[in-house]
């Protein structure tokens, strides 16, 4: 009998094939699609310009953002994370309505929390609406994300937000017209990534500090892809959904049968923190926690 991991990898490969026909790489150079916010010494590319390297040292980190903003779609990037002792270092890959932590921002986060050598990397995801977050989940991975590139993606439509790792759904955030109005579906978002020092909280709650003897810390990126509704003022075509795109049709409002199997495996084996189960922080469970993500 095949092991659960072997079965899992087969399902993952099937999902990769299913998605490959719908994903279109963004054309043009890095500078065509992004603007960066760091010293030139902290951003490098491969000779062909297809791989981007962001570095962090004690002086500065580095980040970039798309020049365009979007409302709904499929957003994907391949990342290879900082290897070795990366405690205190956070590589963030996220979508946000603003360039900065504005008080009314909407946001969808992947945050990769560094580790001491030999300990597993953690992925923290979060959802913000109008400046309020506190919807954290944390997962371990079934691979070492520092050894090779892996794909991290977000599916965002008015029915659900799904966070994917290598096309495997690790988190589903459904929209059920909550009375608490906690589903970000009104504002367009840019896509960002950055590497920065967060040793006041990132590794074991801030107990493990960044070892600057290991600087520079480098995260690598390639194959940015987006299939989404580009926002255009003053009358963007994506003010309301039209179901003309695959990511906004019925099949993308729910997990497929194969995705449900993968998602169930993730829930059993990889989740190490779920805000919905944190009764100390939330004596009354938030409304969205009662919704079945399999529906």
C-alpha positions in Angstrom: 0.0 0.0 0.0 1.4 3.4 -1.0 2.3 5.8 1.8 0.1 8.9 2.5 2.9 11.1 1.3 3.3 9.2 -2.0 -0.4 9.4 -2.6 -0.3 13.0 -1.7 2.4 13.7 -4.2 0.5 11.9 -7.0 -2.6 14.1 -6.3 -0.4 17.2 -6.3 1.0 16.3 -9.7 -2.5 15.9 -11.1 -3.5 19.3 -9.8 -0.4 20.9 -11.3 -1.5 19.5 -14.7 -5.0 20.8 -14.3 -3.9 24.3 -13.5 -1.1 24.5 -16.1 -3.4 25.2 -19.0 -5.0 28.2 -17.3 -1.9 30.0 -16.0 -0.3 32.6 -18.2 3.1 34.1 -17.3 3.4 37.8 -17.2 5.5 39.1 -20.1 8.3 41.6 -19.9 11.2 42.3 -17.6 11.1 42.8 -13.8 11.1 46.5 -14.3 8.1 46.3 -16.7 6.0 44.7 -14.0 7.4 45.8 -10.6 8.9 48.6 -8.7 11.4 47.9 -5.9 12.0 49.5 -2.6 15.6 48.8 -1.4 19.2 49.8 -2.1 20.4 48.5 -5.5 23.0 46.4 -3.6 20.1 44.4 -2.0 18.5 43.4 -5.3 20.1 41.2 -8.0 19.0 39.2 -10.9 20.4 36.2 -12.8 22.2 36.8 -16.0 19.1 36.2 -18.1 17.0 38.4 -15.7 14.6 35.6 -14.9 15.5 34.9 -11.3 15.4 37.8 -8.7 17.4 37.8 -5.4 16.3 39.9 -2.5 18.8 40.3 0.4 18.6 41.3 4.0 21.5 42.5 6.1 21.7 44.6 9.3 21.5 47.8 7.3 18.4 47.1 5.1 16.0 44.6 3.7 14.4 44.6 0.3 11.0 44.5 -1.3 9.0 45.0 -4.5 5.4 45.5 -5.6 3.5 45.2 -8.9 2.9 48.4 -10.8 -0.7 47.2 -11.5 -3.4 46.4 -9.0 -6.1 43.7 -9.4 -9.5 42.8 -8.1 -9.9 39.0 -8.2 -7.9 36.4 -10.0 -5.1 33.8 -9.7 -1.7 35.1 -8.5 1.4 32.9 -8.4 5.1 33.1 -7.8 7.9 30.6 -7.3 10.1 31.2 -4.2 13.2 29.6 -2.7 13.7 30.7 0.9 16.7 31.6 3.0 18.7 28.5 3.9 20.6 27.6 7.0 20.1 29.6 10.2 17.3 32.1 9.2 15.8 32.6 12.7 14.2 36.1 13.0 14.0 36.6 9.2 10.7 36.8 7.4 10.1 36.5 3.7 6.6 38.0 3.0 4.6 37.4 -0.2 1.3 39.1 -0.1 -1.5 41.1 -1.6 -2.5 44.5 -0.2 -4.6 47.4 -1.1 -2.0 50.0 -0.1 1.7 50.5 -0.3 2.2 50.4 3.5 0.4 49.3 6.5 -2.5 51.7 6.2 -5.2 51.7 8.8 -8.0 50.7 6.4 -6.1 48.2 4.2 -7.3 44.8 3.0 -4.5 42.2 2.8 -3.9 38.5 2.0 -0.6 37.2 3.5 1.9 34.5 3.0 4.7 35.0 5.6 7.6 32.5 5.8 9.0 32.5 9.2 12.7 31.7 9.5 14.2 29.0 11.7 17.2 27.7 13.5 19.1 25.2 11.4 17.4 21.8 11.5 14.0 23.2 12.5 11.1 23.3 10.1 10.1 26.5 8.3 6.6 27.8 9.2 4.2 29.4 6.8 1.8 31.9 8.4 -1.2 33.1 6.4 -3.5 35.9 7.4 -6.5 37.8 6.1 -7.1 41.5 6.7 -10.3 43.6 6.2 -10.3 47.4 6.7 -7.1 47.2 8.7 -8.1 44.3 11.0 -6.4 41.0 10.8 -6.0 38.4 13.6 -7.0 35.6 11.2 -3.6 33.8 11.4 -3.0 30.2 10.5 0.4 28.4 10.6 1.5 25.4 8.7 4.6 23.2 8.4 5.6 22.0 5.0 6.1 18.6 3.5 9.4 19.6 1.9 12.4 21.9 2.6 11.6 25.2 0.9 15.2 26.3 1.0 16.5 23.5 -1.4 14.5 24.4 -4.5 11.8 26.7 -5.9 8.2 26.0 -5.0 5.0 27.7 -6.2 2.9 29.8 -3.8 -0.4 31.0 -5.1 -3.7 32.8 -4.2 -7.1 32.3 -5.8 -9.3 35.2 -5.0 -12.9 35.7 -6.1 -16.0 36.9 -4.4 -16.9 33.4 -3.1 -13.6 32.3 -1.6 -9.9 32.9 -1.0 -7.6 29.9 -1.3 -3.9 29.8 -0.4 -2.0 27.2 -2.4 1.4 25.6 -2.1 2.5 23.8 -5.2 -1.2 24.0 -6.3 -2.2 22.2 -3.1 -4.8 24.1 -1.1 -3.5 24.7 2.5 -6.2 27.3 3.5 -9.7 28.1 2.4 -11.4 31.3 3.5 -15.1 31.3 2.4 -17.5 34.2 1.9 -20.9 33.6 3.4 -22.0 37.3 3.6 -20.9 37.4 7.2 -22.7 39.9 9.4 -19.2 40.9 10.6 -18.4 41.8 7.0 -15.0 40.1 7.2 -14.3 39.2 3.6 -12.1 41.4 1.5 -13.8 41.7 -1.9 -14.3 45.4 -2.6 -10.9 46.9 -3.0 -8.2 46.2 -5.6 -4.8 44.9 -4.4 -1.2 45.1 -5.5 1.1 42.1 -5.1 4.1 42.5 -2.9 7.1 40.6 -1.6 9.8 41.5 0.9 12.5 40.2 3.2 12.9 41.8 6.6 14.0 41.4 10.1 11.2 40.4 12.5 13.2 38.8 15.4 10.9 40.5 17.9 8.2 37.9 17.1 8.9 35.6 14.1 10.8 32.7 15.6 9.5 31.1 18.8 7.6 34.3 19.6 10.8 36.4 19.5 13.0 34.1 21.7 15.3 33.3 18.7 17.1 36.4 17.5 18.6 37.0 14.1 22.3 36.0 13.9 23.8 38.7 11.8 27.0 36.7 11.4 25.0 34.8 8.7 24.1 38.0 6.7 23.2 38.5 3.9 20.0 36.5 4.0 18.7 35.9 0.4 15.3 34.9 -0.9 15.0 34.0 -4.6 12.0 34.5 -6.9 11.0 33.6 -10.4 8.0 32.9 -12.7 5.5 35.5 -11.5 2.2 34.7 -13.1 -1.2 36.5 -12.8 -4.5 35.7 -14.5 -6.7 38.4 -12.9 -8.8 41.4 -13.4 -6.5 44.4 -13.8 -8.0 47.5 -12.1 -8.3 50.6 -14.3 -9.6 53.9 -13.1 -12.2 55.4 -13.3 -14.4 52.5 -14.6 -12.6 49.2 -14.2 -14.1 46.2 -15.9 -13.8 44.3 -12.7 -16.1 46.4 -10.5 -18.5 43.5 -10.6 -17.9 39.8 -11.5 -18.8 38.6 -14.9 -18.0 34.8 -14.7 -16.1 35.2 -18.0 -12.8 34.0 -16.5 -12.1 30.5 -15.1 -11.1 31.9 -11.7 -14.6 33.4 -11.3 -16.7 30.5 -12.6 -18.6 28.0 -10.6 -15.8 25.4 -10.4 -13.6 28.0 -8.8 -16.1 28.9 -6.1 -15.5 25.5 -4.4 -12.7 23.0 -4.0 -12.6 20.2 -6.5 -12.9 16.6 -5.4 -9.1 16.1 -5.6 -8.5 19.4 -3.9 -10.7 18.4 -1.0 -8.6 15.2 -0.5 -5.4 17.2 -0.5 -7.0 19.8 1.8 -8.1 17.2 4.3 -4.6 15.7 4.3 -3.2 19.2 5.1 -5.6 19.8 7.9 -4.7 16.5 9.5 -0.9 16.7 9.1 0.4 20.3 8.6 -1.7 22.8 10.6 0.0 23.8 13.9 -2.1 26.9 14.6 -5.6 28.0 13.7 -7.1 31.2 15.1 -10.5 29.5 15.0 -9.4 27.1 17.7 -7.7 29.7 19.9 -10.3 30.1 22.6 -8.0 32.3 24.7 -7.8 35.0 21.9 -11.4 34.4 20.8 -13.7 33.2 23.6 -16.5 33.6 21.0 -15.5 32.0 17.8 -15.5 34.4 14.8 -18.4 34.0 12.5 -16.5 32.7 9.5 -15.0 29.9 11.6 -18.4 28.1 11.6 -18.4 27.7 7.8 -17.4 24.4 6.3 -14.6 25.1 3.8 -15.4 21.8 2.0 -18.8 23.1 0.9 
